[in-house]
Amino acid sequence: MLNNSKDNVIKNVLLFIRMSKNYYRKEIDGLRAVAILPVVLYHTYSFSFAKGGFLGVDIFFVISGFLITNILLDEISLTNKISLINFYNRRVRRIIPALFFVTLMCIYPAYKLLFPITFKEFGQSLMGVSKLIPNLIFLIQGGYFGEPESLKPLLHTWSLGVEEQFYFFFPLFLIIFWKVLKRKILFVISILFFFSLIIADDLSNGSYFRENFFLPFTRMWEFLAGAFISYYNFFLKKKNLKLFEKNLLSVLGVFLLIYSFLILGKYPHPSFLTAIPVLGTCLIILFGTGETFIGKFLSWKYIVGIGLISYSLYLWHVPIFVFARHYNFMSNLEGNNYYLSSTKYFFLIAIVFAMSYFSWKYIEQPFRQKKIFKDNLKKKKISDRNLIKLCIISFLIIFFSGYLINKNDGYIERFPQEVSNYLNYEYSYASDEIINPCRESLSKIIKRKIVNEKYKQKKIFDECRILGDKKYEPKTILIGDSLTHSLVPLFNNHFSNKKSSFYYYIEDCFTSEGFMIEGYCFNDFQSILNNSNVENIIIFFRWSVKLSSFNKFEKIYYCGINLCYDQKNIDLFKKREKKLQESFRKKIDLLLDKNKKITIIYPLPYIGIDPPKYLASMVLNKKVPLASVDYNETIYRNSSTKKFLDSFKGNVLRIYPDKIFCNTFIKDKCAINLKEKVFFSDSTHLSLEGADLLGNEILEKTNLFNMK
């Protein structure tokens, strides 16, 4: 009995030593610095070289998986068990105090700076943070027309939600399977790893890309990659590699990270491509030890210092950037937009570092070391009981603040009624049920993957694409992209009232290159071509994304909606434009040969601002709430697109939005609003009121208005 007691003491001492500073690797903190700096730069949205900076979060996931598995395998190997109480105590001390502190600090500036709709969403995110499920809250909030990510103060906490959910799952997983499988548990981890990765890649290119980004099971493989490294070090590693080999592999890891940050930002993640930065991180952790070139660099005291405060840097940088953007907008600075100059961002980054150092020293460190400074500079233990009290009090303040903000619609009474009326137009768009009628449910996707069943592409004339009165055979098809969304409610009601129906087709096939390539686009086009019941084809796209626009007034080219930045860029876009035009022309000509009636809706005026927020800001700054763009600018910008669309001959009806919105309400201007009526819900899309004006014009000119 006495010997058993001594053995337990020895095991506990060994466990403490292995998890103490003697077991600490400086280069891991250095790697945290490598992860956090690109993330901070990415969230400025101002530096083109940092467009892949968000992949730093994936590095954090791998590091977390590695360190957590280290801790758990240490405990299992020495004590043959896992103390969940100790594990969760360490996780709470590591994450919750700083998270709750920063969240509490965000409430007052959010109250002062956020418009009601944005503030209401902020309240929802407060409830999500308090319950450690912010990723799920942001998933529910999101959508095509959701509030831009650059304006959400707590959006970055989604990753902490994913981490906490992994921390809850993984120890329980080890406890259950270790008893049965012991070291063979690697087989189960491998199955979970590949299942998670395959699901993530499948969802990355579909309509569930948001679910793929925010849900924990599509991120699990990244944590498990770190777990693999830990398992390898504990049970599979036979001997150390030579220094040259370590240097080579760790340098390769660095190159993979650099490549990821510079090149992979334009692709959807997580996916198979995300395996590149994940592999790079694994190579650095495995082989970038202290004696290597990379290890020495990552162990440099300044790099380590950034790594030590990386958690606080992560917590502070987004809210500080976001509140600065909102202040910039509401103060009517720099032309009523959220843009901040690079100089301002460097100043804000300095503030972020100062705040991060403060919270690391006075929040993170005291709670992690279970000690706090008193006035007499003596250290006093933060007991688990006091930790629980502080967490409960913070939880209640954060949760109920969020609950009240959400319940009271963002305390809309903070602003004049006129401001609220304009802001309501941000949500002037059709519901997801209408604009995504054929969307496959997430549960069906997962079930299909489990049974290895291929996705059956919805055909163009599937019943789910029929809107209006489905009892009647459709004779009309509406084809386009997101610009058609706001037209759908009007069309749906009109066709229902007229006892008729129409097909709604929002695939990108009509403006893609080479439609004759075998596949669903080819099949869909052939179906339209050969369906004798379909008489009317209405086409409405965001032409500026597909076709370049030469602005004769400014003598500059737009590659899509953005300025072409050099002649090479112009030449590449023109080459692509030519292919798109040839493909589109062939389609139209074939349809005309089949006596189809083609209606093409010409480009909308390019707005370039967020009208609801812009008009609200005008009211707050005691200015006349009137927004418009120059009519001549619209003509010049769309001149090349108009020239191409004008070239079609035959039974083609043309609808000109500029004749509805331009030079009608305001001379020589394209009106964005008329008094309290706002025609655009954002910089690109019509509001439901604007769509009513355009939609009625379409129905009248196509003779669908009085159809029987």
TITITOR-968963 format. One record per residue: residue in three letters; x, y, z of N, C-alpha, C in turn. Coordinates in steps of 0.1 Angstrom, whole numbers, plus 5000, padded with zeros to 4 digits. Example, Ala and Ser with C-alpha at 12.3 -4.5 7.8 and 13.67 -1.06 7.14 Angstrom:
ALA513249435078512349555078513249675078/SER512849785071513749895071512950005079/
This chain:
MET500849885000500050005000500950125000/LEU501950125009502850235010503650254997/ASN504050144991504850144979503950204967/ASN502650174967501750224957501650384958/SER501650424971501550564974502750634969/LYS503950574971505150634967505250644952/ASP504850534946504850524931503950644925/ASN502850664931501950774926502550904928/VAL503250924939503951054941505051074931/ILE505750964928506850974918506351004904/LYS505150944901504550964888504151114886/ASN503551164897503051294897504151394896/VAL505251364903506451454902507051454888/LEU507151334882507651324868506751394858/LEU505451384860504451444852504651604853/PHE504851644865504951794867506251844860/ILE507351764861508551804855508451804840/ARG507851704834507651694820506851804814/MET505951854822505051964818505452104822/SER506652104829507152234834508052304823/LYS508752404828509552484818510652394812/ASN511052294819512152204813511652134801/TYR510352124799509752064788509252164777/TYR509552284779509152394771510052414759/ARG509452434747510152454735509952604730/LYS510952684730510852824726510352834712/GLU510852734703510552754689509052734686/ILE508252674695506852664694506152804695/ASP506652874705506153014707506553094695/GLY507753074689508253144677507253114665/LEU506852984665505952944654504553014656/ARG504153034668502953114671503053254665/ALA504253314666504453444661504353444646/VAL504853344639504753324625503253314621/ALA502453254629501053234626500253364628/ILE500553434639499753554643499953674634/LEU501153704630501453824622500753824609/PRO500753714601499953724589498453744591/VAL497953684602496553694605496153844608/VAL497053904616496854054619496854134606/LEU497854114597497854184585496754154576/TYR496354024576495153994567493954074571/HIS493654084584492454154589492454304587/THR493554354581493454494577492854504564/TYR492854404556492254394542492954504534/SER494154544536494854654529496154604523/PHE496654494526497954454521497754324512/SER498054344499497754244489498654114492/PHE499854134498500654024501500153934512/ALA499153984520498653914531497353854529/LYS496953834517495653774514495453634518/GLY496553564520496553434526496853424541/GLY496853544547497253544561496353474570/PHE495053454566494053384575494553244577/LEU495453184569495853054571496753034584/GLY497053144590497753144603496953074613/VAL495553084612494653014621494852864620/ASP495052814608495252674606496552624613/ILE497552714613498852684620498552664635/PHE497752754640497352754654496652614658/PHE495752574649495052454651495952334652/VAL496952324643497952214644498752224657/ILE499252344660499952364673499152314685/SER497852354685496952314696496852164697/GLY496652104685496451954685497751884690/PHE498851944686500151884691500351894706/LEU500152014711500452044725499351974734/ILE498151974730497151904738497351754739/THR497651694727497951554727499251524735/ASN500251604735501351594743501051584758/ILE500151674763499751684777498951554780/LEU498051514772497251394775498051264774/LEU498951254764499751124763500751124775/ASP501251234779502151244791501451184803/GLU500251234805499451184817499051044816/ILE498650994804498350854802499550764804/SER500650804799501850714799502350704814/LEU502150814822502650804835501650764846/THR500450794844499350754854498350664849/ASN498350634836497450534829495950594830/LYS495850724832494550784832494650924828/ILE493450984826493351134823492451194833/SER492951304839492151374849491451484841/LEU490151464838489351564831489351704838/ILE489251694851489151814859490351904858/ASN491551834859492851914857492951964843/PHE492551884833492651924819491852044816/TYR490552034820489652144817489952274825/ASN490552254837490952364845492052444838/ARG493052364833494152434825493652504813/ARG492652444806492152504794491352634797/VAL490552624808489852744812490752854816/ARG491852824824492752934828493552984815/ARG493752904806494452944794493653034785/ILE492353014783491553074773490453174778/ILE489753134789488553214793488853354798/PRO489753364808489953504814490253614804/ALA491153584795491553694785490353704775/LEU489753594771488653604761487453684767/PHE487053654779485953734786486353874788/PHE487653904792488054044794487954124782/VAL488454074771488454154758486954164753/THR486154064755484754074751484054174759/LEU484254184772483654284781484054424776/MET485354434773485854564768485154614755/CYS484654524748484054554735482654604736/ILE481954584747480454614748480254764746/TYR480954854754480754994753481055054740/PRO482155034733482355094720481355034710/ALA480954914711479954864702478654934704/TYR478254964716477055044719477155184712/LYS478255244713478455384708478555384692/LEU479155284686479555294672478755204663/LEU478055104667477455014658475955054655/PHE475655044642474255064638473354954644/PRO472054974645471154874652471254734647/ILE471254714634471354574629472654514632/THR473754594630475054534634475154514649/PHE474654604657474654584671473854464676/LYS472754444669471954324672472754194670/GLU473454194658474254074655475454064665/PHE475954174670476954174680476454114693/GLY475154144696474554084708474453934707/GLN474153884695474153744693475453684694/SER476553754689477853704691478353694705/LEU477853794714478153794728477553664734/MET476353624731475753504736476553384731/GLY477053384719477853274714479153264721/VAL479853374723481153374730480953324744/SER479953364751479753324765479453174766/LYS478853114756478552974756479652894748/LEU480652964744481852894737481352834724/ILE480352894717479952844704479852964694/PRO480753054694480653164685480753124670/ASN481453014667481452964653480052934648/LEU479252874657477952834653477052954651/ILE477253054660476453184659476753254646/PHE478053264642478353334630477953254618/LEU477853124619477353044608475953074605/ILE475153084616473653114615473453254610/GLN474253344614474153484610474453504595/GLY475353424590475953444577474953414566/GLY475353444554474653434542475153524531/TYR474653514520475253594509475153744512/PHE474053784518473853924521474053964536/GLY474753874543475053904557475954024558/GLU476054074571476954184574478454144570/PRO479154234563480554204559481354164571/GLU482254064569483054014580483954124586/SER484354224578485254324582484554424592/LEU483254404595482554494604482054424616/LYS482454304619482054224631483154224641/PRO482954284652484054294662484554164668/LEU483654064668484053934675484053814665/LEU484153844652484053744642485253644644/HIS486353694648487553604649487453504660/THR486453524669486353424680485753294675/TRP485353284663484953154657485953044659/SER487253084658488252974659488452924673/LEU488153014683488252974697487052874700/GLY485952904694484852804695485152674690/VAL485852664678486252544672487252474682/GLU488252544687489252494696488552434708/GLU487652504715487052464727486252334724/GLN485552324713484752204710485752084707/PHE486852114702487852004701488351964714/TYR488652054723489152024736488151944744/PHE486851974742485851894749485751754744/PHE485951734731485751604724487051514726/PHE488251574724489351484723489751404735/PRO489751474747490151394759489151274762/LEU487851304759486851194761487151084751/PHE487451124739487851024728488950934733/LEU490051004738491250924743490850834754/ILE490050884764489750804775488950674771/ILE488050694762487250574757488050474749/PHE488850524740489450434730490850384735/TRP491450464744492750414749492650284757/LYS491650274765491450154773491250034765/VAL490750044753490449934745491549904735/LEU492050014729493049994718494450024721/LYS494750094732496050144736496750214724/ARG497850164720498650234710498050214696/LYS497050124694496350104682495350214679/ILE495250304688494350414687494650504675/LEU495950494670496350574658495450534646/PHE495050414646494150364634492850444634/VAL492250464646490950534647491250684644/ILE492350744649492650884646492850904631/SER493450804625493650814610492350814603/ILE491350734607490050734600489350864602/LEU489450914614488751054617489451154609/PHE490751154608491551254600491151254586/PHE491151144579490851134565489351164562/PHE488451124571487051144570486751294570/SER487351364580487251504582487751584570/LEU488951544565489651614554488851594541/ILE488351474539487551454526486251534527/ILE485551534538484351614539484651764537/ALA485751814543486051954542486351984527/ASP487051904520487351934506486051934498/ASP485151834501483951824493483051954495/LEU483051994507482152114510482752244506/SER484052244504484752374501484252444488/ASN483852364479483452414466481952414463/GLY481252384473479752384471479052494478/SER477752484479476952584485477052594501/TYR477852494506477952484521479452524525/PHE480052624517481352664521481452734534/ARG480352794538480352864552480352754563/GLU479452654561479452544571480852474571/ASN481452464560482752404559483752484567/PHE483652614567484652704573484452704588/PHE483152704593482952724607482752604616/LEU482352494609481952374617483252294622/PRO483152244634484352184640484852054633/PHE483851974628484251844622485051854609/THR484851974602485651994590487052054593/ARG487252094606488552144610489252044619/MET488551934622489151834631490451774626/TRP490551754613491751694608493051774610/GLU492851904611494051994614494551974628/PHE493651964638494051934651494751794652/LEU494051694644494551564645495951544638/ALA496251634629497651644623498651664634/GLY498251764643499151784654499251664664/ALA498051594665498051474673498951374668/PHE499051354654499851254648501351284652/ILE501751414652503151444655503451404669/SER502551434678502751394692502851244694/TYR501951174688501951024688503250974683/TYR503751034672504950984666506151004676/ASN506151124682507251144692507251054703/PHE506051014708505950924719506150784716/PHE505650734705505650584703506350534691/LEU506550614681507050564668508450614665/LYS508950724671510250774668511350684673/LYS512150634664513250544668514550614671/LYS514850714662516150784664516050924658/ASN516951004663516951144658517651144644/LEU517151234635517751254622519051334624/LYS519851334614521051414614520651564613/LEU521551644617521251794617520951844603/PHE521751794593521451834580520051804575/GLU519651684579518251634575517251724582/LYS517451754594516551834602516451974596/ASN517552034592517552164586516852164573/LEU517052064565516452054552514852044553/LEU514451954562512951934564512252054570/SER512952124580512352234586512352354577/VAL513352374568513352474558512252454548/LEU512052324544510952284535509552334541/GLY509452304554508252354561508052494560/VAL509052574562508952724561508552764547/PHE509152704536508752734523507252694520/LEU506852594526505352554524504452664530/LEU504852714542504052824548504152954540/ILE505352984535505453104527504653094514/TYR504652984508503852954496502352964499/SER501952914510500552914514500053064516/PHE500853134523500453274526500353364513/LEU501353334504501353424492500453374481/ILE500153244480499553184468498153134471/LEU497953064483496752994485495553074490/GLY495753204493494653284498493453294489/LYS493653274476492553294467491653164466/TYR492053054472491252934471490452914484/PRO489352834483488552804494489252714504/HIS488952734517489552654528488552624539/PRO488652524546489652414545489352324533/SER490452264527490352174516491652094515/PHE491752024504493051944503494252044502/LEU493952164497495052264496495552304510/THR494652304519494952344533496052254539/ALA496152134533497152034538498552084536/ILE498752184527500052234524500552314537/PRO499852414542500352484554500352394566/VAL499452294566499352204578500652114577/LEU500952064566502251984565503452074568/GLY503452194563504552284567504752304582/THR503652324588503652334603504152214610/CYS503652094605504151964611505651944609/LEU506151984598507551964595508452054605/ILE507952184607508652274616508552224630/ILE507452174635507352124648508152004650/LEU508151914640508951784642510451814641/PHE510851894631512251894628512952034631/GLY512152134633512752274636513052284650/THR513852194655514252204669515352304671/GLY515752324684516552444688517952454681/GLU518452334676519852334670519752364655/THR518552374649518452394635518452544632/PHE518652584619518552724615517152774618/ILE516152704615514752754617514552754632/GLY514952654639514752654653515352774660/LYS516652804656517352924662516653054659/PHE516153064647515353184643514053194651/LEU513353084652512053084660512353104675/SER513553074679513853094694514453224697/TRP514653314687515053454689514153524698/LYS514653594708513853644719512653734714/TYR512953814704511853904699510753824692/ILE511053714685510053634679509253554690/VAL510053504700509353434711508453534718/GLY508953654720508053754727506753774720/ILE506753784707505553794699504653674701/GLY505353554701504553434703503953424716/LEU504653474727504053464740502753544741/ILE502653664734501453744735500553724723/SER500753614716500053584703498553574706/TYR498153504717496753484720496053624723/SER496753714730496153844732496153924720/LEU497153914711497153974698495953934690/TYR495753804690494553754683493253804688/LEU493153814701491953864707491654014704/TRP492754094705492554244704492454294690/HIS493154234680493354304668492054324660/VAL491254234660489954244652489054354657/PRO488754344671487854454676488454594674/ILE489754614676490354744674490254794660/PHE490454704650490354734636488954774633/VAL487954684637486554704634485954834639/PHE486254854652485754984658486355104651/ALA487555094647488155214640487455234626/ARG487055124620486355134607484955194609/HIS484255154620482955214623483055354626/TYR484055394634484255534638484555614625/ASN485355564617485655634604484355664596/PHE483555564596482255574588481255674594/MET481055654607480055734614480455874616/SER481755904615482256034616482256104603/ASN481756034593481756094579483056134574/LEU484056054577485456084573485756004560/GLU486656064552487155994540485955944531/GLY484956024529483955984519482955884523/ASN482555874536481555784541481855634537/ASN483055594541483355444539484155394550/TYR484355264550485055204561486555194559/TYR486955244548488355224544489355304553/LEU490355244557491455304565492755294558/SER493555404558494855404551495855304558/SER496855274551497955184557498555254569/THR498755384568499355454579498455444592/LYS497155454590496255434602496355294608/TYR496455194598496555054603497855034611/PHE498955094607500255074614500055134628/PHE499355244629499155304642498255214651/LEU497255164644496355074652497054944656/ILE497954894647498754774651499554804663/ALA500154924664500954964676500054954689/ILE498755004687497854994699497554854702/VAL497354774692497054624694498154564702/PHE499454594699500554534706500554584720/ALA500354714723500354764736499254694745/MET498054684739496954624747497154474749/SER497854414739498054274740499154244751/TYR500154324752501154314763500454324776/PHE499654424777498954454790498054334794/SER497254284785496354164789497154044791/TRP498254024784499153904786499753914800/LYS500254024804500954034817499954034829/TYR498854104827497954124839496654044838/ILE496453974827495253884827495753734824/GLU496353714813496853584810497753514820/GLN498853584823499853524832499353504846/PRO498753594852498253564866497353454867/PHE496453434857495453324858496153194855/ARG497053194845497753064842498653024853/GLN499253114860500253084871499553074884/LYS498153094884497353084896497753194906/LYS498353304901498753414910498353544905/ILE498153644914497753774910498453874919/PHE498753994913499454094921498554174929/LYS498954194941498254284951498954424951/ASP498354514958498954644959500354644965/ASN500554554975501854544981502854464973/LEU502554434961503354354951503554214956/LYS502954164966503054024970502053944961/LYS502453824958501553734950500653654958/LYS499453644953498353574960497753474950/LYS497553354955497053254946495553284941/ILE495353254928493953264924493453114925/SER492553094935492052964937491152924926/ASP490852794925489852744915488552804918/ARG488252814931486952874935486753014930/ASN487853094932487753234927487653244912/LEU488453144906488353144891486953114886/ILE486253024893484852984889483953104891/LYS484153174902483353294905483453394894/LEU484753424891484953534881484453494867/CYS484553364864484053314851482453324851/ILE481853284862480353294862479853434861/ILE480553524869480153664868480253724854/SER481453694848481653744834480753684824/PHE480453554826479553484817478153544818/LEU477653574830476353634832476253774826/ILE477353854828477353984822477353984807/ILE478153894801478253884786477053824780/PHE476553714786475353654780474153744781/PHE473853804793472653874794472754014787/SER473954064785474154184777473754154762/GLY474254034758473953994744472453964743/TYR471853904753470453864752469553994751/LEU469954094759469154224759469354294746/ILE470554304741470854374728470054304717/ASN470054174717469354094706467854114708/LYS467354104720465954114722465354254718/ASN466154354721465754494718466254544705/ASP466454444695466854484681467954584681/GLY468954564689470154654688469854784693/TYR468854794702468454924708468355034698/ILE467455014689467255094677466855244681/GLU466355254694465955394698467155484700/ARG468355424700469655514701469655604689/PHE469055574678469155654666467755704662/PRO467755814655466455874650465755764641/GLN464455774640463655684632464055684617/GLU464455794612464855814598466155724596/VAL467055724605468255644604467855494603/SER466955454612466555314613465855274600/ASN465055364594464355324582465355304570/TYR466355384570467355354559468155224561/LEU468455204574469255084577468454954574/ASN467154954575466354844572466554784558/TYR466954874549467154834535468354734534/GLU469154724544470254634543469754484542/TYR468554464547467954334547466754324537/SER466854414526465754414516466154324505/TYR466054194507466354094497465553964499/ALA465553874490464653764490465253654500/SER464353574505464753474515465553354508/ASP466353284516467153174510466253064504/GLU465153044510464252944505463852964490/ILE463753094487463353134473464553124464/ILE465653184468466753204459467653084458/ASN467452984467468252854466467252744467/PRO466352724457465352624458465852484457/CYS466952464451467452324449468652284459/ARG468852364469469952344478469852214485/GLU470952134484470952004491471252024506/SER470551964515470751984529472151924533/LEU472651984544473951944549473951794554/SER472851754560472751624565472751524553/LYS472151554542472151474531473551454524/ILE474251564525475651564519476551474527/ILE476451484541477251394549476851244548/LYS475551224547475051084546475551034532/ARG475451114522475951074508477351034509/LYS478151114516479651084517479950954524/ILE479150934535479350804543479050684535/VAL478050684526477650564518478350574505/ASN479250674503480050694490479150704478/GLU478050784479477150804468477450934462/LYS477550934448477951054441476751154441/TYR477151284441476151394440475451394427/LYS474151394427473351404414472951544412/GLN473651604402473451744398471951764395/LYS471351864401469951904397469851944383/LYS468951884375468751924361468052054361/ILE468252114349467752254348466152254349/PHE465552154345464052154346463552064357/ASP464352044367463851974379462752054386/GLU461851994393460752054399461152164409/CYS462252144416462652244426462952374420/ARG463252384406463552504400462352584395/ILE461152524397459952584392459352674403/LEU459152804400458552894409457252954403/GLY456353014412455053054407454052944411/ASP453152924402452152824404452652694397/LYS453052594405453752474399452752384392/LYS451552414393450552324386450652344371/TYR451252454367451252494352452652474347/GLU452752434334453952414327454652554325/PRO455952564329456652694327456952724312/LYS456752844308457152884294458252984295/THR458653024307459653134309460753074318/ILE462053124315463153084324463953214327/LEU464153234340465053344344466453294347/ILE467353344340468753294341469653404346/GLY470553384356471453484360472253454373/ASP472753554379473553534392472753594403/SER473453644413472853704425472053824422/LEU472253894411471454014407469953974405/THR469753854402468353804400467553784413/HIS468253774424467653734436466453834440/SER466753964439465654054443464454054433/LEU464654004421463553994412462653884415/VAL463153774421462453654423461153674431/PRO461053744442459753754449458653824440/LEU459053924433458053984424457553884413/PHE458553814407458153724396457353604402/ASN457753564414457053454421455553484423/ASN455353604429453953654431453153674418/HIS453853734409453153764396452753644389/PHE453653544387453353424380452253344388/SER452353344401451353274409449953334406/ASN449853464407448553534404448053514390/LYS448953494381448553474367448353324364/LYS448353244374448253094372449253044361/SER450453084364451553044355452853014364/SER453852974357455152944365456352984356/PHE457552974362458753004355459852924361/TYR460852894353462052824359463052934364/TYR463752894374464752994380466052914380/TYR467052964372468352904370469452994373/ILE470252964383471253064388472653004387/GLU472852904378474152844376474952944368/ASP476352934367477153024360477452974346/CYS476652884341477052824328476952914316/PHE476053014317475853094305476953194303/THR477653224314478753324312480153254315/SER480153124313481453044314482053024300/GLU483352994300483952964287483652824282/GLY483552814269483452684263482252594268/PHE481052644266479852574271479652434265/MET480352404253480152284247480952164253/ILE481752204264482452094271481452004278/GLU481751874277480851774283480651794298/GLY479451794303479151814317477751874319/TYR477451904331476051944334475752084327/CYS476752174325476452294318476052264304/PHE476752174297476452134284474952074283/ASN474751984293473451914293472252014295/ASP472552114305471552214308471252304296/PHE472252344289472052424277471252354266/GLN471652224264470952144254469452134258/SER469152124271467752104275466952234272/ILE467552344275466852474272466652484256/LEU467652454249467652464234466552374228/ASN466352254234465452154228464152154235/ASN463852234245462552234252461652324244/SER460652274237459752354229458852434238/ASN458652394250457652464259458252604264/VAL459652604265460252734269460352834258/GLU459552944259459553044249460353164252/ASN460353204265460953334269462153304278/ILE463253364274464453344282464953484287/ILE464953514300465353634305466753624312/ILE467753704308469153684312469553814319/PHE470053794332470453914340471753874348/PHE472853924344474153894351474854024355/ARG475754004364476654114368477754124357/TRP477454184346478254184335479654234338/SER479754324347481054384350482154284355/VAL481654184361482654074366483153994354/LYS482353984343482753904332483453984321/LEU482954104319483454174307484154304312/SER485354334306486054454310485254584305/SER485454694312484854814309485854924307/PHE485954974295486855084293486155214296/ASN486755294306486155414310486755524301/LYS486055574291486555674281486855804288/PHE486055834298486255964305487555974312/GLU487955864319489155864327490355794319/LYS490055734308491055664300491655554307/ILE490855484315491355364323490455244320/TYR491055124323490355004322489854954335/TYR488654894335488254814347488254674343/CYS488954594351488954444349487854394359/GLY486654374354485554344363485154474370/ILE484954474383484654594390485854674395/ASN487054614394488254674399489054734388/LEU489854834391490754884382491854784378/CYS492154774365493254694360494554764365/TYR495454684371496554754378497854764368/ASP497854694357498954714347498454654334/GLN499354674324498954634310498854484309/LYS499654414316499654264316498254224321/ASN497754284331496454254337495354284327/ILE495454394320494554434310494554324299/ASP495654284294495754194283495154054287/LEU495454004299494953884303493453884304/PHE492853994310491454014311490754014297/LYS491454094288490854104274490853964267/LYS491853884270491853744264490753664269/ARG490553674282489453594289488153654284/GLU488053784283486853844279486453804265/LYS487353784256487153744242486553604242/LYS487053514250486553374251485153374256/LEU484953454266483553464272482553514262/GLN482953614255482053674245481753574234/GLU482753504229482553414218481553304223/SER481753254235480953144241479553194242/PHE479353314248478053364250477253394237/ARG478053444227477453474214476853344208/LYS477653234209477253104203475953064209/LYS475853074222474653034229473453114225/ILE473553244224472453334220472053304206/ASP472953284197472653254183471953124182/LEU472353024189471652894188470252904194/LEU470052974204468752994210467853074200/LEU468353174194467553254184467153164172/ASP468053074168467752984157466552894160/LYS466352864173465252784178464052874181/ASN464052994177462953094178462553124193/LYS463553124201463353164215463353314216/LYS462553364225462553514227463553544238/ILE464553624235465653654244465453794250/THR465553804263465553934270466753944277/ILE467554054274468854074281468754204289/ILE468954194302468954304311470354364311/TYR470554484307471854554307472354584321/PRO473654634321474254654335473454754343/LEU473454724356473054824366474054934368/PRO473655054372474655154376475555104387/TYR476855134386477855094396477755194407/ILE477455144419477155234431478455264439/GLY479155164443480455184449480355224464/ILE479155224470478955254484477955164490/ASP477855154503476755084509475655184512/PRO474555184503473555294504472855304518/PRO472355194524471655214536472555274547/LYS473755234549474655294559475055434555/TYR475255454542475655584538474555684541/LEU473355654538472255754540472055774555/ALA472155664563472055674577473155764583/SER474355754578475455834582475155984578/MET474556004567474256144562473356214572/VAL472256134577471356184586472056214600/LEU472856124604473556144617474456274617/ASN475056294605475856414603475156534598/LYS473856534600472956644597473156694583/LYS473156594573473256634559471956574552/VAL471656624541470556574533470756434528/PRO469956344532470156204528469756174514/LEU470656204505470456184491471756134485/ALA471556014478472755954472472555924457/SER473555944449473555924435474955914429/VAL475055864417476255854410476155924397/ASP477255964391477256044379476755954367/TYR475756004360475155934348476255904337/ASN477056014334478055994324479055884328/GLU479355884341480355774346479755644344/THR478455624346477855494344477855454329/ILE477655554320477655534306479055484301/TYR480055564306481455534302481955404307/ARG481555374320482055244326481455124319/ASN480255134315479555024309479655024293/SER480455114288480355124273480755004265/SER481854934270482254814262481254704264/THR480654684275479654584278478454614269/LYS478054734269476854774261477154754246/LYS478354784241478654764227478554614223/PHE479054524232478954384229477454334229/LEU476654374239475254334240474454394229/ASP474854504224474154574213474354494200/SER475354414199475754354186474854234183/PHE474054184192473154074189472054114180/LYS471754034170470654064160469553964163/GLY468353994157467253894158466253934169/ASN465553834174464453854184465053874198/VAL465753984200466354014213465754144219/LEU465154134230464654244237465654294247/ARG465854424248466754484257466154564268/ILE466554544280466054624292467154704297/TYR466954834298468054924302467754984316/PRO468454924326468154974340468555124341/ASP469555174334469955314335468755404331/LYS467855364322466755444318465755454329/ILE465755364339464855364350465455444362/PHE466755424365467355494376468155624373/CYS468455644360469355754357468655864349/ASN468955984352468356094345466856104346/THR466256034356464856034357464456114370/PHE464956054381464656124394465456244397/ILE466756234392467756344394468456374380/LYS468456494376469056524363470556494363/ASP470956424353472356384350472956294361/LYS472056234369472556144380471756014379/CYS472355904384471655784387471255774401/ALA469955774404469555784418469655654426/ILE470255664437470355554446469155544456/ASN468655664459467355674467466555784462/LEU465255784466464355894464463655914477/LYS464056014484463556044498463755914507/GLU462755854512462855744521463055614514/LYS462755614501462855484493464355464488/VAL464855354491466255314487466155204476/PHE466855224465466755134454467855024454/PHE468855044462469954944463470154904477/SER470254774479470554724493472054724496/ASP472854714486474354734489474954794476/SER476254784475476954844464476654784450/THR476054664450475854594438474354554435/HIS473654514445472354454444471154554446/LEU470154534438468854614440468154564453/SER467554664459466654634470465354584464/LEU464454534473463154484468462354594461/GLU462554714466461854834460462454864446/GLY463754864445464454884433464154774423/ALA464054654428463754534419462254544414/ASP461354604422460054614417459954704405/LEU460754814405460754904393461354834381/LEU462454764383463054694371462154574367/GLY461654504377460854384374459554414367/ASN458954514370457654554363457954604349/GLU459154664347459554704334459754574325/ILE460454474331460654354324459354284320/LEU458454274330457254204327456354274317/GLU456454404317455654484307456254474293/LYS457554484292458154484279458154344273/THR458154244281458154104276456754054273/ASN455754134276454354094275453953984284/LEU454653974295454353884306453453944316/PHE453354074316452554144326451054114324/ASN450554104312449154074310448853934304/MET449853844307449653714301448453644308/LYS447853554301446753474305447153334308/
